[in-house]
Amino acid sequence: MKTIIDQAYISIKNPIENILQNFDSSGELLVKGRRNTIKIFEVEQMLLNVKAFRKPNFINKFIYRFIRKSKAQRSFEFAKILLQKNIGTPKPIAFAQENNTITLGKSFYICEHINADLTFRELVEIPDYPEHEIILRAFTRFCIRLHDAGVEFKDHSPGNTLITKSASQTYDFYLVDLNRMRFHDKMSFELRMKNLCRLTPKKEMVMIMANEYAKHYTNHSEQQIFDLLWNETSHFQERFHKKQRMKKKLKFWKKINF
């Protein structure tokens, strides 16, 4: 197991390596997903968020070993870039990966744990969430900073932004699930709107986001922003639901064949 630790956290190298060796049998389970597992560990009064990535499939084992960086390494490096650009994300602490002779095995990403008050998903699912519009407008301004910094967050979906309320009663935003990103010198209007299309299917939320975006991005009118954002959102929803229907049909036929 190869472990790379940020210099600021080199003093906890041994506890981190111990966590990785005993990951399956220790820690507080936060997420047990089909693809990844996330646990929380306490080390020297710090809460660490440790994400264990599922072993890649046969082809990706070779790709991640020789051609492309692993998801764990990309998460670590992208987090550093985001912080350099003053974009919120949990502080990256380390990543580890099991490199065999010709394949990649287990891999882990370790960062600080953020005790979030909510994610963007709550805004979508709970229309009367306290200060709903205030948070939505603040989130939109966060997205503008993201775009102005040239950050294309490819997994910009409802569960991947943590939101906390500070002591000053303002809201802070932290991006998670970082392994799919691109960085640009400048993002076009079209790319900016496309980057927001996965967040909500609700037209009233898109209208508020377009209104707030237009206040700070004056290259296009509010109507132009809304039209393109709603168009991109509608196309995404159509593709998403079509894909879900196809999955249901495949599951049905698998059961019949079985």
FIKOLZA-1660 file (N, C-alpha, C; in steps of 0.1 Angstrom, whole numbers, plus 5000, padded with zeros to 4 digits):
% residues 258
   i   px   py   pz ch aa at
   1 5008 4988 5000  A  M  N
   1 5000 5000 5000  A  M CA
   1 5009 5013 5000  A  M  C
   2 5007 5021 4990  A  K  N
   2 5015 5033 4989  A  K CA
   2 5006 5044 4995  A  K  C
   3 5011 5052 5005  A  T  N
   3 5004 5062 5011  A  T CA
   3 5011 5076 5009  A  T  C
   4 5004 5086 5004  A  I  N
   4 5009 5099 5003  A  I CA
   4 5002 5108 5012  A  I  C
   5 5009 5115 5021  A  I  N
   5 5003 5123 5032  A  I CA
   5 5007 5138 5030  A  I  C
   6 4998 5147 5031  A  D  N
   6 5001 5161 5030  A  D CA
   6 5010 5165 5041  A  D  C
   7 5020 5173 5038  A  Q  N
   7 5030 5177 5048  A  Q CA
   7 5025 5182 5061  A  Q  C
   8 5013 5189 5060  A  A  N
   8 5007 5195 5072  A  A CA
   8 5002 5184 5082  A  A  C
   9 5001 5172 5077  A  Y  N
   9 4995 5161 5085  A  Y CA
   9 5005 5149 5087  A  Y  C
  10 5018 5152 5084  A  I  N
  10 5028 5141 5085  A  I CA
  10 5029 5135 5099  A  I  C
  11 5025 5143 5109  A  S  N
  11 5027 5139 5123  A  S CA
  11 5017 5128 5126  A  S  C
  12 5006 5126 5118  A  I  N
  12 4997 5115 5121  A  I CA
  12 4998 5104 5110  A  I  C
  13 5009 5103 5105  A  K  N
  13 5012 5092 5095  A  K CA
  13 5009 5078 5100  A  K  C
  14 5014 5075 5112  A  N  N
  14 5012 5062 5118  A  N CA
  14 4997 5059 5120  A  N  C
  15 4990 5068 5127  A  P  N
  15 4975 5065 5128  A  P CA
  15 4968 5064 5115  A  P  C
  16 4972 5071 5105  A  I  N
  16 4965 5070 5092  A  I CA
  16 4968 5056 5086  A  I  C
  17 4980 5052 5087  A  E  N
  17 4983 5038 5081  A  E CA
  17 4976 5027 5089  A  E  C
  18 4975 5030 5102  A  N  N
  18 4967 5020 5111  A  N CA
  18 4953 5019 5107  A  N  C
  19 4947 5031 5104  A  I  N
  19 4933 5032 5099  A  I CA
  19 4931 5024 5086  A  I  C
  20 4940 5026 5077  A  L  N
  20 4939 5019 5064  A  L CA
  20 4940 5004 5066  A  L  C
  21 4949 4999 5075  A  Q  N
  21 4951 4985 5077  A  Q CA
  21 4939 4978 5083  A  Q  C
  22 4932 4986 5091  A  N  N
  22 4920 4981 5099  A  N CA
  22 4907 4987 5094  A  N  C
  23 4906 4992 5082  A  F  N
  23 4895 4999 5077  A  F CA
  23 4882 4991 5079  A  F  C
  24 4882 4979 5075  A  D  N
  24 4870 4970 5075  A  D CA
  24 4864 4968 5088  A  D  C
  25 4873 4968 5099  A  S  N
  25 4868 4964 5112  A  S CA
  25 4867 4975 5122  A  S  C
  26 4870 4987 5117  A  S  N
  26 4870 4999 5127  A  S CA
  26 4863 5011 5120  A  S  C
  27 4862 5022 5128  A  G  N
  27 4856 5034 5123  A  G CA
  27 4841 5034 5124  A  G  C
  28 4835 5046 5122  A  E  N
  28 4821 5048 5123  A  E CA
  28 4816 5049 5108  A  E  C
  29 4807 5040 5104  A  L  N
  29 4802 5039 5091  A  L CA
  29 4793 5051 5088  A  L  C
  30 4796 5058 5077  A  L  N
  30 4788 5070 5073  A  L CA
  30 4780 5066 5060  A  L  C
  31 4787 5060 5050  A  V  N
  31 4780 5056 5038  A  V CA
  31 4785 5042 5034  A  V  C
  32 4776 5033 5031  A  K  N
  32 4779 5020 5025  A  K CA
  32 4772 5019 5012  A  K  C
  33 4779 5023 5002  A  G  N
  33 4773 5024 4988  A  G CA
  33 4777 5012 4980  A  G  C
  34 4770 5011 4968  A  R  N
  34 4773 5000 4959  A  R CA
  34 4787 5001 4954  A  R  C
  35 4792 5013 4953  A  R  N
  35 4806 5015 4947  A  R CA
  35 4816 5019 4958  A  R  C
  36 4813 5027 4967  A  N  N
  36 4822 5032 4977  A  N CA
  36 4817 5031 4991  A  N  C
  37 4827 5030 5001  A  T  N
  37 4823 5030 5015  A  T CA
  37 4830 5042 5022  A  T  C
  38 4823 5050 5030  A  I  N
  38 4829 5061 5037  A  I CA
  38 4828 5059 5052  A  I  C
  39 4839 5060 5059  A  K  N
  39 4839 5059 5074  A  K CA
  39 4845 5071 5080  A  K  C
  40 4842 5074 5093  A  I  N
  40 4847 5085 5101  A  I CA
  40 4856 5079 5112  A  I  C
  41 4868 5085 5113  A  F  N
  41 4877 5081 5124  A  F CA
  41 4882 5094 5131  A  F  C
  42 4884 5092 5144  A  E  N
  42 4890 5103 5152  A  E CA
  42 4904 5101 5155  A  E  C
  43 4912 5111 5151  A  V  N
  43 4927 5110 5153  A  V CA
  43 4931 5123 5159  A  V  C
  44 4937 5122 5172  A  E  N
  44 4942 5134 5178  A  E CA
  44 4932 5146 5178  A  E  C
  45 4920 5143 5182  A  Q  N
  45 4908 5152 5183  A  Q CA
  45 4904 5158 5169  A  Q  C
  46 4909 5151 5159  A  M  N
  46 4904 5155 5145  A  M CA
  46 4895 5144 5140  A  M  C
  47 4885 5148 5132  A  L  N
  47 4876 5138 5126  A  L CA
  47 4881 5136 5111  A  L  C
  48 4885 5124 5108  A  L  N
  48 4889 5121 5094  A  L CA
  48 4878 5114 5087  A  L  C
  49 4876 5118 5074  A  N  N
  49 4867 5112 5065  A  N CA
  49 4875 5103 5056  A  N  C
  50 4872 5090 5056  A  V  N
  50 4880 5081 5048  A  V CA
  50 4871 5074 5038  A  V  C
  51 4874 5076 5026  A  K  N
  51 4866 5070 5015  A  K CA
  51 4873 5058 5008  A  K  C
  52 4868 5047 5009  A  A  N
  52 4874 5035 5003  A  A CA
  52 4867 5033 4989  A  A  C
  53 4874 5033 4978  A  F  N
  53 4869 5032 4965  A  F CA
  53 4868 5017 4962  A  F  C
  54 4857 5013 4955  A  R  N
  54 4855 4999 4951  A  R CA
  54 4867 4996 4941  A  R  C
  55 4871 4984 4942  A  K  N
  55 4882 4979 4932  A  K CA
  55 4877 4981 4918  A  K  C
  56 4885 4987 4909  A  P  N
  56 4881 4989 4895  A  P CA
  56 4879 4976 4888  A  P  C
  57 4871 4977 4877  A  N  N
  57 4869 4964 4869  A  N CA
  57 4882 4960 4862  A  N  C
  58 4881 4949 4855  A  F  N
  58 4893 4943 4849  A  F CA
  58 4901 4953 4840  A  F  C
  59 4894 4960 4832  A  I  N
  59 4901 4970 4823  A  I CA
  59 4906 4981 4830  A  I  C
  60 4898 4987 4839  A  N  N
  60 4903 4999 4846  A  N CA
  60 4914 4996 4856  A  N  C
  61 4916 4984 4860  A  K  N
  61 4927 4981 4869  A  K CA
  61 4940 4984 4862  A  K  C
  62 4940 4982 4849  A  F  N
  62 4953 4985 4841  A  F CA
  62 4953 5000 4838  A  F  C
  63 4942 5005 4834  A  I  N
  63 4941 5020 4831  A  I CA
  63 4946 5028 4842  A  I  C
  64 4941 5025 4855  A  Y  N
  64 4944 5033 4866  A  Y CA
  64 4959 5030 4871  A  Y  C
  65 4964 5019 4867  A  R  N
  65 4978 5016 4871  A  R CA
  65 4988 5023 4862  A  R  C
  66 4985 5025 4849  A  F  N
  66 4995 5029 4840  A  F CA
  66 4992 5042 4832  A  F  C
  67 4979 5044 4829  A  I  N
  67 4974 5055 4820  A  I CA
  67 4968 5067 4827  A  I  C
  68 4959 5064 4837  A  R  N
  68 4952 5075 4843  A  R CA
  68 4954 5074 4858  A  R  C
  69 4954 5086 4865  A  K  N
  69 4955 5086 4879  A  K CA
  69 4943 5080 4886  A  K  C
  70 4945 5073 4897  A  S  N
  70 4933 5067 4904  A  S CA
  70 4924 5078 4909  A  S  C
  71 4911 5074 4912  A  K  N
  71 4901 5083 4918  A  K CA
  71 4906 5089 4931  A  K  C
  72 4913 5081 4939  A  A  N
  72 4918 5086 4952  A  A CA
  72 4929 5097 4949  A  A  C
  73 4938 5095 4940  A  Q  N
  73 4949 5105 4938  A  Q CA
  73 4943 5117 4932  A  Q  C
  74 4933 5116 4922  A  R  N
  74 4927 5128 4916  A  R CA
  74 4919 5136 4927  A  R  C
  75 4912 5129 4936  A  S  N
  75 4905 5136 4946  A  S CA
  75 4914 5144 4955  A  S  C
  76 4925 5138 4958  A  F  N
  76 4936 5145 4967  A  F CA
  76 4941 5157 4959  A  F  C
  77 4945 5155 4947  A  E  N
  77 4951 5166 4939  A  E CA
  77 4941 5177 4936  A  E  C
  78 4929 5173 4932  A  F  N
  78 4919 5183 4929  A  F CA
  78 4915 5191 4941  A  F  C
  79 4915 5185 4953  A  A  N
  79 4911 5193 4965  A  A CA
  79 4922 5204 4967  A  A  C
  80 4934 5201 4965  A  K  N
  80 4945 5211 4967  A  K CA
  80 4943 5222 4957  A  K  C
  81 4939 5219 4945  A  I  N
  81 4937 5230 4934  A  I CA
  81 4925 5238 4938  A  I  C
  82 4915 5232 4943  A  L  N
  82 4903 5240 4947  A  L CA
  82 4906 5249 4959  A  L  C
  83 4914 5245 4968  A  L  N
  83 4917 5253 4980  A  L CA
  83 4926 5265 4975  A  L  C
  84 4935 5262 4966  A  Q  N
  84 4943 5273 4960  A  Q CA
  84 4935 5283 4953  A  Q  C
  85 4924 5279 4948  A  K  N
  85 4915 5289 4941  A  K CA
  85 4904 5294 4950  A  K  C
  86 4906 5291 4963  A  N  N
  86 4896 5296 4973  A  N CA
  86 4882 5291 4972  A  N  C
  87 4881 5278 4967  A  I  N
  87 4869 5271 4966  A  I CA
  87 4867 5261 4977  A  I  C
  88 4856 5261 4984  A  G  N
  88 4854 5253 4996  A  G CA
  88 4854 5238 4993  A  G  C
  89 4862 5230 5000  A  T  N
  89 4862 5216 5000  A  T CA
  89 4869 5211 5013  A  T  C
  90 4866 5200 5018  A  P  N
  90 4873 5195 5030  A  P CA
  90 4888 5194 5027  A  P  C
  91 4895 5197 5037  A  K  N
  91 4910 5197 5036  A  K CA
  91 4915 5183 5032  A  K  C
  92 4923 5182 5022  A  P  N
  92 4929 5169 5018  A  P CA
  92 4940 5165 5027  A  P  C
  93 4940 5153 5032  A  I  N
  93 4950 5149 5042  A  I CA
  93 4959 5138 5036  A  I  C
  94 4953 5128 5029  A  A  N
  94 4962 5118 5023  A  A CA
  94 4954 5110 5013  A  A  C
  95 4961 5102 5005  A  F  N
  95 4955 5092 4997  A  F CA
  95 4964 5080 4997  A  F  C
  96 4958 5068 4995  A  A  N
  96 4966 5056 4995  A  A CA
  96 4961 5047 4984  A  A  C
  97 4970 5039 4978  A  Q  N
  97 4965 5029 4968  A  Q CA
  97 4975 5017 4968  A  Q  C
  98 4968 5006 4964  A  E  N
  98 4975 4993 4964  A  E CA
  98 4980 4991 4950  A  E  C
  99 4992 4993 4947  A  N  N
  99 4997 4991 4933  A  N CA
  99 5004 4977 4932  A  N  C
 100 4998 4968 4924  A  N  N
 100 5004 4956 4921  A  N CA
 100 5013 4958 4909  A  N  C
 101 5019 4947 4905  A  T  N
 101 5028 4948 4894  A  T CA
 101 5022 4954 4881  A  T  C
 102 5010 4950 4878  A  I  N
 102 5004 4955 4866  A  I CA
 102 4989 4961 4868  A  I  C
 103 4984 4961 4880  A  T  N
 103 4971 4965 4882  A  T CA
 103 4970 4974 4895  A  T  C
 104 4959 4981 4896  A  L  N
 104 4955 4989 4908  A  L CA
 104 4945 4981 4916  A  L  C
 105 4948 4980 4929  A  G  N
 105 4939 4973 4938  A  G CA
 105 4930 4983 4946  A  G  C
 106 4931 4982 4959  A  K  N
 106 4923 4991 4968  A  K CA
 106 4929 5005 4967  A  K  C
 107 4920 5015 4970  A  S  N
 107 4925 5029 4970  A  S CA
 107 4916 5036 4980  A  S  C
 108 4922 5046 4987  A  F  N
 108 4915 5054 4997  A  F CA
 108 4918 5069 4996  A  F  C
 109 4908 5077 4999  A  Y  N
 109 4911 5092 5000  A  Y CA
 109 4907 5096 5014  A  Y  C
 110 4916 5103 5021  A  I  N
 110 4914 5108 5034  A  I CA
 110 4913 5123 5035  A  I  C
 111 4903 5129 5040  A  C  N
 111 4902 5143 5042  A  C CA
 111 4896 5147 5055  A  C  C
 112 4895 5159 5059  A  E  N
 112 4888 5163 5071  A  E CA
 112 4873 5160 5070  A  E  C
 113 4867 5157 5081  A  H  N
 113 4853 5155 5081  A  H CA
 113 4845 5168 5084  A  H  C
 114 4836 5171 5075  A  I  N
 114 4827 5183 5077  A  I CA
 114 4814 5179 5082  A  I  C
 115 4810 5184 5094  A  N  N
 115 4797 5182 5100  A  N CA
 115 4787 5192 5093  A  N  C
 116 4781 5187 5082  A  A  N
 116 4773 5196 5074  A  A CA
 116 4759 5198 5080  A  A  C
 117 4753 5209 5079  A  D  N
 117 4739 5212 5083  A  D CA
 117 4730 5206 5073  A  D  C
 118 4734 5206 5060  A  L  N
 118 4725 5201 5050  A  L CA
 118 4734 5199 5037  A  L  C
 119 4728 5193 5027  A  T  N
 119 4734 5193 5013  A  T CA
 119 4724 5200 5004  A  T  C
 120 4728 5202 4992  A  F  N
 120 4719 5209 4982  A  F CA
 120 4706 5200 4980  A  F  C
 121 4707 5187 4983  A  R  N
 121 4696 5179 4981  A  R CA
 121 4684 5183 4989  A  R  C
 122 4687 5187 5001  A  E  N
 122 4675 5192 5010  A  E CA
 122 4668 5203 5004  A  E  C
 123 4675 5212 4997  A  L  N
 123 4668 5223 4991  A  L CA
 123 4658 5218 4980  A  L  C
 124 4662 5208 4973  A  V  N
 124 4654 5202 4962  A  V CA
 124 4642 5195 4968  A  V  C
 125 4644 5187 4978  A  E  N
 125 4634 5178 4983  A  E CA
 125 4625 5185 4994  A  E  C
 126 4630 5196 5000  A  I  N
 126 4622 5202 5011  A  I CA
 126 4620 5217 5007  A  I  C
 127 4609 5220 5000  A  P  N
 127 4607 5234 4995  A  P CA
 127 4605 5244 5006  A  P  C
 128 4601 5240 5018  A  D  N
 128 4599 5249 5029  A  D CA
 128 4611 5249 5039  A  D  C
 129 4622 5244 5034  A  Y  N
 129 4634 5243 5043  A  Y CA
 129 4637 5257 5048  A  Y  C
 130 4640 5259 5061  A  P  N
 130 4643 5273 5066  A  P CA
 130 4653 5280 5058  A  P  C
 131 4650 5293 5054  A  E  N
 131 4659 5302 5046  A  E CA
 131 4662 5296 5033  A  E  C
 132 4652 5289 5027  A  H  N
 132 4655 5281 5014  A  H CA
 132 4660 5291 5003  A  H  C
 133 4653 5302 5001  A  E  N
 133 4658 5311 4990  A  E CA
 133 4671 5317 4993  A  E  C
 134 4673 5321 5006  A  I  N
 134 4686 5327 5010  A  I CA
 134 4698 5317 5007  A  I  C
 135 4696 5305 5011  A  I  N
 135 4706 5295 5008  A  I CA
 135 4708 5292 4993  A  I  C
 136 4697 5292 4986  A  L  N
 136 4698 5289 4972  A  L CA
 136 4705 5300 4964  A  L  C
 137 4703 5313 4968  A  R  N
 137 4710 5324 4962  A  R CA
 137 4725 5324 4966  A  R  C
 138 4728 5321 4979  A  A  N
 138 4742 5320 4983  A  A CA
 138 4749 5309 4975  A  A  C
 139 4742 5298 4973  A  F  N
 139 4748 5287 4966  A  F CA
 139 4751 5291 4951  A  F  C
 140 4742 5298 4946  A  T  N
 140 4743 5303 4932  A  T CA
 140 4756 5312 4931  A  T  C
 141 4758 5320 4941  A  R  N
 141 4770 5329 4941  A  R CA
 141 4782 5321 4942  A  R  C
 142 4781 5310 4950  A  F  N
 142 4793 5300 4951  A  F CA
 142 4796 5294 4938  A  F  C
 143 4785 5290 4930  A  C  N
 143 4787 5285 4917  A  C CA
 143 4794 5294 4907  A  C  C
 144 4790 5307 4908  A  I  N
 144 4796 5317 4900  A  I CA
 144 4811 5318 4903  A  I  C
 145 4815 5318 4915  A  R  N
 145 4829 5318 4919  A  R CA
 145 4836 5306 4913  A  R  C
 146 4829 5295 4914  A  L  N
 146 4835 5282 4908  A  L CA
 146 4838 5284 4894  A  L  C
 147 4828 5289 4886  A  H  N
 147 4829 5291 4872  A  H CA
 147 4839 5302 4868  A  H  C
 148 4839 5313 4876  A  D  N
 148 4849 5323 4873  A  D CA
 148 4863 5318 4875  A  D  C
 149 4865 5308 4884  A  A  N
 149 4878 5303 4887  A  A CA
 149 4882 5292 4876  A  A  C
 150 4872 5289 4867  A  G  N
 150 4875 5280 4856  A  G CA
 150 4873 5265 4860  A  G  C
 151 4866 5263 4871  A  V  N
 151 4864 5249 4876  A  V CA
 151 4851 5243 4870  A  V  C
 152 4853 5232 4863  A  E  N
 152 4841 5225 4858  A  E CA
 152 4840 5212 4866  A  E  C
 153 4831 5212 4876  A  F  N
 153 4828 5201 4885  A  F CA
 153 4819 5192 4878  A  F  C
 154 4824 5181 4873  A  K  N
 154 4816 5172 4865  A  K CA
 154 4805 5164 4873  A  K  C
 155 4807 5163 4886  A  D  N
 155 4797 5156 4894  A  D CA
 155 4790 5166 4902  A  D  C
 156 4786 5177 4896  A  H  N
 156 4779 5188 4903  A  H CA
 156 4764 5184 4904  A  H  C
 157 4762 5175 4913  A  S  N
 157 4748 5170 4916  A  S CA
 157 4744 5173 4930  A  S  C
 158 4731 5171 4934  A  P  N
 158 4725 5176 4946  A  P CA
 158 4733 5171 4959  A  P  C
 159 4738 5159 4959  A  G  N
 159 4744 5154 4971  A  G CA
 159 4759 5157 4973  A  G  C
 160 4765 5164 4963  A  N  N
 160 4779 5166 4963  A  N CA
 160 4783 5181 4968  A  N  C
 161 4774 5188 4974  A  T  N
 161 4778 5201 4980  A  T CA
 161 4773 5200 4994  A  T  C
 162 4782 5201 5004  A  L  N
 162 4779 5202 5018  A  L CA
 162 4777 5216 5021  A  L  C
 163 4767 5219 5030  A  I  N
 163 4764 5233 5034  A  I CA
 163 4764 5234 5049  A  I  C
 164 4771 5244 5054  A  T  N
 164 4771 5247 5068  A  T CA
 164 4768 5262 5071  A  T  C
 165 4762 5264 5082  A  K  N
 165 4758 5278 5086  A  K CA
 165 4768 5282 5097  A  K  C
 166 4775 5293 5094  A  S  N
 166 4785 5298 5103  A  S CA
 166 4780 5306 5115  A  S  C
 167 4788 5310 5124  A  A  N
 167 4784 5317 5136  A  A CA
 167 4779 5331 5132  A  A  C
 168 4784 5336 5120  A  S  N
 168 4779 5349 5115  A  S CA
 168 4766 5348 5108  A  S  C
 169 4760 5336 5108  A  Q  N
 169 4747 5334 5101  A  Q CA
 169 4748 5334 5086  A  Q  C
 170 4760 5332 5081  A  T  N
 170 4761 5331 5066  A  T CA
 170 4764 5316 5063  A  T  C
 171 4763 5313 5050  A  Y  N
 171 4764 5299 5046  A  Y CA
 171 4777 5296 5039  A  Y  C
 172 4783 5285 5042  A  D  N
 172 4796 5281 5035  A  D CA
 172 4793 5268 5028  A  D  C
 173 4800 5266 5016  A  F  N
 173 4798 5255 5007  A  F CA
 173 4811 5247 5005  A  F  C
 174 4809 5234 5005  A  Y  N
 174 4821 5225 5003  A  Y CA
 174 4818 5214 4993  A  Y  C
 175 4826 5213 4983  A  L  N
 175 4824 5203 4972  A  L CA
 175 4831 5190 4977  A  L  C
 176 4824 5179 4975  A  V  N
 176 4829 5166 4978  A  V CA
 176 4827 5157 4965  A  V  C
 177 4833 5145 4966  A  D  N
 177 4833 5136 4955  A  D CA
 177 4840 5142 4943  A  D  C
 178 4853 5144 4944  A  L  N
 178 4860 5153 4936  A  L CA
 178 4867 5147 4924  A  L  C
 179 4866 5134 4922  A  N  N
 179 4875 5128 4912  A  N CA
 179 4873 5131 4897  A  N  C
 180 4861 5138 4894  A  R  N
 180 4858 5141 4880  A  R CA
 180 4857 5157 4879  A  R  C
 181 4868 5163 4875  A  M  N
 181 4869 5177 4873  A  M CA
 181 4878 5181 4861  A  M  C
 182 4875 5192 4855  A  R  N
 182 4883 5198 4845  A  R CA
 182 4885 5213 4849  A  R  C
 183 4897 5218 4846  A  F  N
 183 4901 5232 4849  A  F CA
 183 4904 5239 4836  A  F  C
 184 4897 5251 4835  A  H  N
 184 4898 5259 4823  A  H CA
 184 4904 5273 4826  A  H  C
 185 4910 5279 4816  A  D  N
 185 4914 5293 4818  A  D CA
 185 4901 5302 4818  A  D  C
 186 4891 5298 4810  A  K  N
 186 4879 5306 4810  A  K CA
 186 4867 5296 4806  A  K  C
 187 4856 5297 4813  A  M  N
 187 4844 5289 4810  A  M CA
 187 4834 5297 4802  A  M  C
 188 4830 5291 4791  A  S  N
 188 4820 5298 4782  A  S CA
 188 4806 5298 4789  A  S  C
 189 4797 5306 4784  A  F  N
 189 4784 5307 4790  A  F CA
 189 4777 5294 4789  A  F  C
 190 4778 5287 4777  A  E  N
 190 4772 5274 4775  A  E CA
 190 4777 5264 4785  A  E  C
 191 4790 5264 4787  A  L  N
 191 4796 5254 4797  A  L CA
 191 4791 5257 4811  A  L  C
 192 4790 5269 4815  A  R  N
 192 4785 5273 4828  A  R CA
 192 4771 5268 4830  A  R  C
 193 4763 5270 4821  A  M  N
 193 4749 5265 4823  A  M CA
 193 4748 5250 4823  A  M  C
 194 4755 5244 4814  A  K  N
 194 4755 5229 4814  A  K CA
 194 4760 5223 4827  A  K  C
 195 4769 5230 4833  A  N  N
 195 4775 5226 4846  A  N CA
 195 4765 5226 4857  A  N  C
 196 4754 5234 4856  A  L  N
 196 4744 5235 4866  A  L CA
 196 4732 5226 4864  A  L  C
 197 4731 5219 4853  A  C  N
 197 4719 5213 4848  A  C CA
 197 4714 5201 4857  A  C  C
 198 4724 5195 4864  A  R  N
 198 4720 5183 4872  A  R CA
 198 4715 5186 4886  A  R  C
 199 4714 5198 4890  A  L  N
 199 4712 5202 4904  A  L CA
 199 4697 5200 4908  A  L  C
 200 4688 5205 4900  A  T  N
 200 4674 5205 4904  A  T CA
 200 4665 5204 4892  A  T  C
 201 4654 5196 4892  A  P  N
 201 4644 5196 4881  A  P CA
 201 4633 5206 4883  A  P  C
 202 4634 5214 4894  A  K  N
 202 4623 5223 4898  A  K CA
 202 4625 5237 4891  A  K  C
 203 4615 5240 4883  A  K  N
 203 4616 5253 4875  A  K CA
 203 4617 5265 4884  A  K  C
 204 4610 5265 4895  A  E  N
 204 4610 5277 4904  A  E CA
 204 4624 5279 4910  A  E  C
 205 4631 5268 4912  A  M  N
 205 4645 5270 4917  A  M CA
 205 4654 5275 4906  A  M  C
 206 4652 5270 4894  A  V  N
 206 4660 5274 4883  A  V CA
 206 4658 5289 4880  A  V  C
 207 4646 5294 4882  A  M  N
 207 4643 5308 4880  A  M CA
 207 4650 5317 4890  A  M  C
 208 4651 5312 4903  A  I  N
 208 4658 5320 4913  A  I CA
 208 4673 5320 4910  A  I  C
 209 4678 5308 4906  A  M  N
 209 4692 5307 4903  A  M CA
 209 4696 5316 4891  A  M  C
 210 4687 5316 4881  A  A  N
 210 4690 5325 4869  A  A CA
 210 4690 5340 4873  A  A  C
 211 4680 5343 4882  A  N  N
 211 4679 5357 4887  A  N CA
 211 4692 5361 4894  A  N  C
 212 4697 5352 4903  A  E  N
 212 4709 5355 4911  A  E CA
 212 4721 5355 4902  A  E  C
 213 4722 5346 4893  A  Y  N
 213 4734 5345 4884  A  Y CA
 213 4735 5357 4876  A  Y  C
 214 4724 5362 4871  A  A  N
 214 4724 5374 4863  A  A CA
 214 4729 5387 4870  A  A  C
 215 4728 5387 4883  A  K  N
 215 4732 5399 4891  A  K CA
 215 4747 5400 4890  A  K  C
 216 4754 5389 4889  A  H  N
 216 4769 5388 4890  A  H CA
 216 4776 5384 4877  A  H  C
 217 4768 5380 4867  A  Y  N
 217 4774 5376 4854  A  Y CA
 217 4766 5384 4844  A  Y  C
 218 4772 5395 4840  A  T  N
 218 4764 5404 4831  A  T CA
 218 4766 5403 4816  A  T  C
 219 4773 5392 4813  A  N  N
 219 4775 5390 4798  A  N CA
 219 4762 5386 4791  A  N  C
 220 4752 5381 4799  A  H  N
 220 4740 5377 4793  A  H CA
 220 4728 5381 4802  A  H  C
 221 4717 5383 4796  A  S  N
 221 4705 5388 4804  A  S CA
 221 4700 5376 4813  A  S  C
 222 4691 5380 4823  A  E  N
 222 4685 5370 4831  A  E CA
 222 4677 5360 4823  A  E  C
 223 4670 5365 4813  A  Q  N
 223 4661 5357 4804  A  Q CA
 223 4670 5347 4797  A  Q  C
 224 4681 5351 4791  A  Q  N
 224 4690 5343 4784  A  Q CA
 224 4696 5332 4793  A  Q  C
 225 4699 5336 4805  A  I  N
 225 4705 5326 4815  A  I CA
 225 4694 5316 4818  A  I  C
 226 4682 5320 4821  A  F  N
 226 4671 5311 4825  A  F CA
 226 4668 5302 4813  A  F  C
 227 4667 5307 4801  A  D  N
 227 4663 5299 4789  A  D CA
 227 4673 5288 4787  A  D  C
 228 4686 5291 4787  A  L  N
 228 4696 5280 4785  A  L CA
 228 4697 5271 4796  A  L  C
 229 4697 5276 4808  A  L  N
 229 4698 5267 4820  A  L CA
 229 4686 5257 4821  A  L  C
 230 4674 5263 4818  A  W  N
 230 4662 5254 4818  A  W CA
 230 4662 5244 4807  A  W  C
 231 4667 5248 4796  A  N  N
 231 4668 5239 4784  A  N CA
 231 4678 5228 4787  A  N  C
 232 4690 5231 4793  A  E  N
 232 4699 5221 4797  A  E CA
 232 4694 5212 4808  A  E  C
 233 4687 5218 4817  A  T  N
 233 4681 5210 4828  A  T CA
 233 4671 5200 4823  A  T  C
 234 4662 5205 4814  A  S  N
 234 4652 5196 4808  A  S CA
 234 4658 5184 4800  A  S  C
 235 4668 5187 4792  A  H  N
 235 4675 5177 4785  A  H CA
 235 4681 5166 4794  A  H  C
 236 4687 5171 4805  A  F  N
 236 4693 5162 4814  A  F CA
 236 4683 5153 4821  A  F  C
 237 4672 5159 4825  A  Q  N
 237 4661 5151 4831  A  Q CA
 237 4655 5141 4822  A  Q  C
 238 4654 5144 4809  A  E  N
 238 4649 5135 4799  A  E CA
 238 4659 5123 4798  A  E  C
 239 4672 5126 4797  A  R  N
 239 4682 5115 4795  A  R CA
 239 4682 5107 4808  A  R  C
 240 4681 5113 4819  A  F  N
 240 4682 5106 4832  A  F CA
 240 4670 5096 4833  A  F  C
 241 4658 5101 4831  A  H  N
 241 4646 5092 4833  A  H CA
 241 4646 5082 4822  A  H  C
 242 4651 5085 4810  A  K  N
 242 4652 5074 4799  A  K CA
 242 4661 5063 4804  A  K  C
 243 4672 5067 4810  A  K  N
 243 4682 5057 4815  A  K CA
 243 4676 5049 4826  A  K  C
 244 4668 5055 4835  A  Q  N
 244 4662 5048 4846  A  Q CA
 244 4652 5038 4841  A  Q  C
 245 4644 5042 4830  A  R  N
 245 4635 5032 4824  A  R CA
 245 4642 5020 4818  A  R  C
 246 4653 5023 4811  A  M  N
 246 4660 5012 4805  A  M CA
 246 4666 5003 4816  A  M  C
 247 4670 5008 4827  A  K  N
 247 4676 4999 4838  A  K CA
 247 4665 4990 4843  A  K  C
 248 4653 4996 4845  A  K  N
 248 4641 4988 4850  A  K CA
 248 4638 4977 4840  A  K  C
 249 4638 4980 4827  A  K  N
 249 4635 4970 4817  A  K CA
 249 4645 4959 4818  A  K  C
 250 4658 4962 4819  A  L  N
 250 4669 4952 4819  A  L CA
 250 4668 4943 4832  A  L  C
 251 4664 4950 4843  A  K  N
 251 4663 4942 4855  A  K CA
 251 4651 4932 4854  A  K  C
 252 4640 4937 4847  A  F  N
 252 4628 4928 4845  A  F CA
 252 4632 4916 4837  A  F  C
 253 4639 4918 4826  A  W  N
 253 4642 4908 4817  A  W CA
 253 4652 4898 4823  A  W  C
 254 4661 4903 4831  A  K  N
 254 4670 4894 4838  A  K CA
 254 4663 4885 4847  A  K  C
 255 4653 4890 4854  A  K  N
 255 4645 4882 4863  A  K CA
 255 4637 4871 4855  A  K  C
 256 4632 4875 4844  A  I  N
 256 4624 4866 4835  A  I CA
 256 4633 4854 4830  A  I  C
 257 4645 4859 4826  A  N  N
 257 4655 4849 4820  A  N CA
 257 4660 4839 4831  A  N  C
 258 4661 4845 4843  A  F  N
 258 4666 4837 4854  A  F CA
 258 4655 4826 4858  A  F  C
% end
